[in-house]
Amino acid sequence: MTLEHVPNFNAFTTKANGLVNVLQSNVSVLQPIPGKDSKILTFVAIWDTGATSSVVTPKVVASLGLIASGKTDLHGVAGGKENADTFVVSLILPNRVRVDGVRVAEVPQLTGNADILIGMDIITIGDFSITNVDKKTVFTFRFPSIKTIDYVEEVNNLNKLKFAKVGRNDLCPCGSGKKYKFCHGMNSPVNTV
């Protein structure tokens, strides 16, 4: 791929020493209003793949003096329904990854110390991945989406490379201790139907 064919994207990564069950990052918020300087403040956000849309708390609304643009019905996990104000804002994610024109709803509160919840409306416009190698959580996001991440394809490609140069009488690279021809080779029970 030549330099002129590299897609334009932004990305960020957060790392934790240990396994985490809540993905958090700082997110700056502003409400662009033509002809006015927009106030920008930073808040703690949680990322939730189970949430359809992004939301903010009253603290965000009051701190920035956000102006409502409409109303929406919020549907909670417990089946409750609530009518809430909506706001069109810009979100500046870590590493200056900026998403404009995001419609967020106001919710009374969020768990923990978070004042913003990033939902699937943001997550699905980019590539989102979480890994937990050596009990260290790494969460990364790039925007816009530029490439399919397929772990099954990755495993299949590695297996093709692993078995490509194995002789029939060599030990099988899978670690079974058997000769390749009797394990993963063409004469093996694994490859017979």
N, C-alpha and C positions, 0 to 999 in steps of 0.2 A: 504494500500500500504506500503510495507516494504521499508526501506531505500535504499536497493540495486535496487529496481524497480523505484526509482524516476529518471526521465530523467534529463540529464545534459543540463542546459540552462542558459542563461544570460538574464537580464531584466533591464529596467530603467523606471522611472516614472517622469514626469514633472507636476508641479501644478501651477495654476495661480489663484490669487484672482480676480475673475471676469470672465466673458465669453470672450473667445478669438476666433477670426475668422481666425487666422493664427497660425499654430502650428510650433514652433521654438525650436531648441535645438542647443547646440554646438556639432560640429563633427570634430574630428581630421582626417587628411588625410596624407597618406604616399604612396610612390611608391617604393615597395621593388625591389631592383636591386641586383642580386647576386654579392657578393664580395664587396659591397659598403654599407657604413652606410646610412640609409635612414633618411632624414629630415622629421620631423613630426611637423605640424602646426595645430592650431585649428581655425575653421571658424564658422560663424553662418549659420545654415541650416534651410530651411523650408521643411516641409513634405507635399506632395501633392499627394492625391489619384487619381487625374486626370491626372497625368504625368506617362507615360509608363516607362520611364527610368530616372535614376539619372543624373544630370548634374553639371558642375562646371563653374565658371567664369574665365576670363583671369587672375584675381588677384590670384586665387588658382594655376593656371598653372605657372605663373611667380614666385610667392613666393616659390614654391617647385621645380621649374625647371623641371616640368614634361616632360617626353619624350613620344611623340605620338606613339601609336601602330597601328593606322589605321584611317579610315575616315568613316563617316556615314551620312546619310541624316536625318536631323531633320525636323519634321513636326509640325508646330505651331498650336495653337488654331484657328488663323485667316486663316488657310489654306496655309500659306506660307511654302516653303521648302528651306532648307539651308544645304550646305555641311559643316561638322564640323569635327575637329580632335577628336579622341577618345584616352583615356588613361586607363590603367588597374591599379587600386589603391586598397589600403586597407582603409576602413572607420572604425574609432573607434568612436562609438556612446557613449552617456553618460553611466556612470557606467562600462566603459571598455568593452562594447558589441562590439566585433570586427567582421567585415565581410571582408573577403579577396577576391581578384579576381573580383572586381567590375569594369565593363566597364562603364566609364562616358564619356560624350561628353562635349565639350566646347561650351558655349553659350555666346553671347556678354554681357548680364547682366541679373540680376534677380530683382524682385521687392523688395522694402525695403532695409534693410541692409544685406541681405543674399548673400552669395557667393557659396552656395551649395543648390541644390534641391534634396531631397530624394524622389524618385518615387516608383512606384509599384514594380520595380525589387527588391527593398529592403523590402518594406512593406509586400509583399506576401511570404517572406521566414520565417516570424514570425507571432505572434499574436499581433494585433494592436487594441486598443480600446480607445474611448474618452467618458468621462462622464461629465455632467454639473450639478451635484447635488449642490443645494443651491447657484446657480450662481457662482460656482467655477469650472473651467475647469481642468480636470485631464486627461492626455494623457499618455498611457503606452504601452510599446512594449516589447515582449520577443522573443528570438531567440535561437534555432529554434522553429517552431510551435510545441506545445506539446499536446494541448487539444482544442477541439471545444468549442467555446463560442457561446451559443444559448440562446438569451434572451426569445424567445417564450417558449422553453422547461423549462427555469427557472420559468417563470410565471405559466405555467401549473403545475409544481411540487409544487409551493407554494400554488396554488389553491387547489390541492389535499389535502395538509396538512391542509389548512384552513377549508375545508368542511368535513374532515375525521371524526371528533368527534362531529358533530352537530346532535342533536336530531331532529326528525321530527317537534316537536312543539316548538322548540327553535327559537329565532329570527335569521334570516339569517345573516351570517357573512358579506354579501356584503354591509350591511348598509341600506337596503331598508325599514326596519321597519316591514316587513312582516314575517310571520312564514316561516321557511325553506321549509316546504312541499309545500307551495304555491309560493315560489320564485325560489330557485335553486334545490329544492328536486325533487323526481321522479314524483310527481303529478303536478308539475309546468308547465305553458305554455312554459317556457324556454326549458324544456326537452321533450316536446311532438313534434311529427313530423306531 
